[in-house]
Amino acid sequence: MNVGEDHESAHNRIKGEKYIMKILVVNCGSSSLKYQLIDMASEKVMAKGTFERIGQPNSFLTHKVNGEKYRLEKPVCNHEEALEFSLEQLLNPEYKVIDSLEEINATGHRIVHGGEKFNKPVIVTEEVIKGIEECISLAPLHNPAAIMGIRAAQKLMNGKPMVAVFDTAFHQTMPKEHYIYAIPKRYYEKYGIRKYGAHGTSHQYVANRVAELEGKPIEDLRIISCHLGQGGSICAVQDGKSVETSMGLTPLAGIPMGTRSGDIDPSIVTFIMRKEGLTPDEMEHILNKESGILALSGVTQDCRDMEAAAAEGNEQAALAIKIHNYLIAAQIAKCAVAMNGFDVMLFTAGIGENQKNIRKGICENLKFLGVEIDDERNDVKGEERLISSDDSKIKVYVVPTDEELMIAKQTLELIK
């Protein structure tokens, strides 16, 4: 994007450039930066890495290429320095990734929250950056970091086109009756308080992939996608569009997650604040950092450790598993209501792809809907597989997610 260039002019200019083959995907957190360089001809990852502890003296980069992992200590003050050092590693002759940054044809940026302003990926212009800034109140930790990543890429990538891909955009197709809260309308009008959802890029990728596995047009399927990781959400996909999801105004809502509470009675918040004399920030910290699986199990935020503790006789951990699986199943049932039934369900992300007992436990709560798991098929980690039995009324799959590839595809589609 050239200085002073509007969205339409940028789009027309980029359309005239040669076919894009290498896409850099950038995902900035408040003190981290993740990247992947993807060859779009083969859809293979050429290199990827994570810069952690940005702004601290002990910051470091983990760079992965050709099956090897390199830990590089490098103090950096900001995201621009982190991205610059990361790009230098792509040029490092020791790794033989690329010879010049000119080989990178475009950059796709993951943006957590686009509010109601963005319902699809867009070419980055100054107007788009302003729109992302206006959504900062909805994602105060993530959107400022994303803007820093965009500004850094503008300086370092020599005017190459950039695309913003929003986690919330996929859910902008939800009908109004599914996203409006039962609170005074003035809060929606004044502050934009409504359900937005998250993990949209992941849900979109795996929903399209499961349709391919079924050999059917996605428009012919009612799909429930279960993205289960440290953060998690459930999404109902009908006609290829999101019509319901478990996360809300923020990623705190929905199912219990690693350290996030998920849905609770709203009065609990003010009750505890009054009893403990807590500030809003302190209460928010409890709900985001001290709750969820960590609170339920009393020992860990990791589902693997929770299962291990339960196997060793820890009754609280065993109860935590039951609560966790039940509440996820309840959200799945809610998504089924949104589509008047469903045809296919899938599990994805860290827990969904790798923990067979969690998958089985969730599905056992859904037997009344005709969901049945085949134990032998379900014995799988991180691989695409049909795991439902032949008698199951609902097809159930494990489908590994690839948010970076989806961002790269959407970037390519917009600018090629």
N, C-alpha and C positions, 0 to 999 in steps of 0.2 A: 504494500500500500504506500503510495507516494504522499508526501506531505500536502495537505490541502485537497486531496482527492476524495470525492464523495463515493458512496457505496456503489452507485450505478456505474460510474466511470471506472472504478477499480474492477468491478465484475467484468465489464466489457474488455478492459485491457488484458486481464488474466485469461479470458476466454480465447484470446488470440495467441497466447503463448504455446510452446510445444507441449506435447503430451507428457504428463508428470509421471515419474517413475519412482522417485525416492521421497518419502514423507517422514519428517521428524515430528514425533508426538511429544508434547511437553505437558506435564501435570505438576503444578506448583502447589505445595502446602505452605503453611505459615513459616516453617523453618526447614523445608525440604524441597527438592526438585527431582522429579522422575522424568526420564526420557527414553524413547525407543526410536531407532532409525529403521524404517521398514521399506524393503524393496517391494514395490507394489506389483511388479511383474510376476513375482513368485509368492507374494504375501509372506515372505520370510523376514524375521527380525535379524538385521545385520549387526546391531549392537544395542545394548540397553544399560541403564544405570540409575542409581539413586544417590543424590547428594543429600546428606543429613547434617543437622545441627548448623544450618546456615546462620551466620551472625555470631557464632561462638568460636572460641579459639581452637576447639578440638573438632571442627567440621571435617568431614571426609567424604570421598566419593567411592562407591562400589560400582565398578565398571565391568560389564560382562560382554565378552565377545569370543566367538569360535569355541564355545563351551568352557572357556576359562573365566575365572573371576579375579579381579584385581582390586585391592583396597588401597586407595591413594589418599594420604593425609594432605589436606590443603585448607588452611584458614581462609575463609572468604567472608566478606562483610555483608553481601547482599545477593539477590538472585541473579543479577547481571554477571557478577564475578563467578558465580556457580555455573551458570550456563556457558560462559566463555571457557572455563576450564574443562567442562564436559565436552564442548565442541573440539577443543584441542586434542582430547583423547581419540575422537573420531579420525583425526588427521595423523595421529601418532603412527609412524611407520612400523612400530613394533606390533601393532594390532592389524594393520592393513585393512581398514574399513573403507575409507574413501581417500582420494588424493586431494580434493579441494571441496570447500563448502559450497561451491557452485554446483556440485552434484546433488545437493539437497534442493529439491524443487519447491517445497512448500512446508509450512509448519502448521500442525493442528494443535490447538490448545484446549485442554479440558477445563471447562468453567462449571463450577458446582451449581450456581444459582443464576438463572436468567429471569426469574419472576414471570410476569405476564408479558414482558417485552419481547422475549425471544421464544418462538415455538419451533425453530429449526436452526441448523447450523448457518452461520453467516460469515462472509468475508470480513476480516477485521478492518475497520476504519476508525477514525477519531469519534464518529458518532456512535459506533458500537462500543468503544471503550467507555464513553460517557454513560451509555446504557448499563454496562456492567457495574460501573461505579454507583449508579442509582440503586442497584440491587444489593449493595454492601450490607445494609441493615438486615437483610434476610440470610446472609452468610458472612458474618463479620470476620471470621477466621480465614475463609477460603478465597472470597472474591478479591480482596486486596492483593493476596499473593499471586493470583492469576494475572492481575493487571501488571504486577511487577515482572512476571514472566513474559508477557506480551511486549512490554517496553524493552526488556532485555533483548528479545529476539529482533525487535525493530532495529536496534543498534548493531547487532552482530550478524544478521542474516542478509545484509546488503540489498534491502528492498524486496526480498522474495515474498510471495503472497502468504498470508496467514489466515486461518479459519478458526473461529470460536465454536466449540461444540459444547452444548449445555446439558448437564445431567438432568435438568428439569424439563427440557424441551419435549421429550417423548411423551410426557404426561399431560401436556397442554391440550390433548384431545379428549381428556376426561369430560363427561357431561357436567353441567353446572350442579346438578343435584348430587353429584359425587364429590365435589370439592368445596362447597360452601358449608361453613360451620354454623351451628345454631347459637350464634351470639349476635348482638346488635349489628345491623348492616353497616353502621357508620365506621366500624373498625376495619371492615373490608374496603370500604371506599377511601378511608383516610390512610390506612397503613398497608393495605394489600393482604390482610390476614385471611388465608384460605389454605387448602391443601395444595401442595406443589409436588410432593414426591421427590425421589432421588433414585440413583442407580439406573437412570433411564437409558444410558448408553449400553449398559450391560443387558438390561431386559430386552432392548431392541435387538441386540446381536443374537442372543440365545433363542429368542422367539423366532427369528428368521431362520436360524440354523435348525431348530427342531422341525419347522415346516419342511425344510429340505430333507431331513431324515425321514419324515412321514411321506415324502413324495407328493405333497399336496400344496396348492397355493395357500399362503398364509391367511388370505381372506376367507378361506373355507374352514378355518380352525378356530376354536375357542381355547386359548392357551393360558395356563397359570404358571408364571415364572417365579421360582423361589431362589432369590439371591441371598445366600446365607454365608456370611463371613463374620469378622469382628463387628461390622455393621451389616444389617440385613433388611431386606424388604420383599414383599410379595406384590406381584403385579398381574392384573387381568388384561389379556391382550385379545381383542376381538376385531376382526377385519383388518388385522395388522396394526391396530392402534391401541394405545393404553386407554382403558376405560375405568380403571380403579387401581389404587395402590395403597400400601399400608402406611408409608411415611406421610407426614403432614406438612405443616408450615416449615418444619425443620426435620433433620434426620433423627430427631429424638423420638418421634412417634412410631407406633406400630408394634412390632414384635420385640421381646427382650433380646438385647444384643450383648456383646462382650461386657461393656461397662455402662450401657445405656438402658434406661428403664423400659422403654417402649410405653404403650398406653397404660395409664393409671387414672384413678379418680382425680380430677383436677383439684378437688378440695384438699387432697393430701398435701399438696404443695403449700398452700397457705396455712394449713394446720401445723405442719412441721416448722415453717418459718416463724409462726407466733410462739410455739413452744420452745424453740431453740434460739430465738432472737437472731435469725439469719438474714443476711442481705439477699437480694435477688441473684447476684453473682454467685454467692456461696451455695444457694439452693440449686442453681443451674449446674454447678460443679458436681454436686451430689448426684443429680439425675443423669449427668453425662459421663461421669468418671468413677462413681462409686456404686452404681446400680447394676441392673441386668444380671447376666450370668455370674458375675463376681459376687453380687449381693445374695443371689439365690443359693449359690453353692457354698458361700462362705470361705472358699479356698482359692478360687481361680477365676479368671475371665476367659480361659481357654477351654473350649468344649472337650478337647482331648483329655486334658487333665481332670476335668469334671467327670468324664466317663471312668477314668482310671481310679479316681477317689471313690466313686460309687461301687466299682468292682471290688475295692478293698474293704467295703462295708460302711462307708460314710453315708449315713442316712440322709443328711441334708443334701449332699450331692445327688443322691438317687432321687430325692423329691424334686430337686432343681431340674433334672432331666425331664421328669414328667410334666412339670409346669411349662418348661421351654417348648417341648413338643406339642403340648395341648394348645398353647397360645398361638403357635405357628399354624397348626391345623385350623384353628378358629378363623384366622385371617384368610386362609385358603378358602374356607367355606364362604366367607364374606365375598371374596372375589368371584366365586361360583354364582352367588346370588346376582352379582352385577351383570353376569352374562347369561343368566337363566340356564346354568349348567356349564360344563366344560368337557373338552375332548382329550386334551393332552396336558400333562403337568411335567415340569422339569425342575431339577435341582442344579444349582451352579454356585460358583465362588468357593472359598476355602473349605467351609464346613459342608456345603451342599455337594461338592465334588468328591470329598475325601472321607466322610464319616458315615459309613453304611448303617450303623446302629441308630444314628439320629434320623436318617432318611426313613428307616423302617419304623421307628417310633412315631414319627409324624404321620406316616401313611396308615398305621394301625388305628389312628384316630379318625381316619377317613373311610373306613370300611363301609359305612352306611351309604357312601356315595358310589360304591362299587370299585374302590381302589384296592388293588391287591398287589403285593410285592413278591417277586420270586427271589428267595434268599441267595440262590447261586448266582443269578444275574446281578443281584445287588452287591455282590462281593467285588467291588471295583473302586479304584481310586484314580481320579483325574483323567478318566477316559470317557469318550462318548459311548453310551450304551443304553439300550432299552432294559429297564429293570423291573417292569411290571410282569405279572404272570400272563399266560395265554387267556386265562379266564377273567382278567381284570376288565371292567367296563371302561376304564380310563387308561390310556397309554401313559407311562411314567418313564422319563429319561434322566440320565445324567448328561449334562452338556457343559463342558468347560467354557467359561466366558473368556472373551478377549476384547476388553474395552479399548485398548490401544489400537488394535486392528480396525475396530469399528470407527474410531475417530479418524484414522488414516483413510478409510474408505469414504467417509463422509467429506473429508477434506478434498480428496481426489475428485469425487463426484461434483463438488461445487465449483472447482476451478479448472477442470480439464477442458 
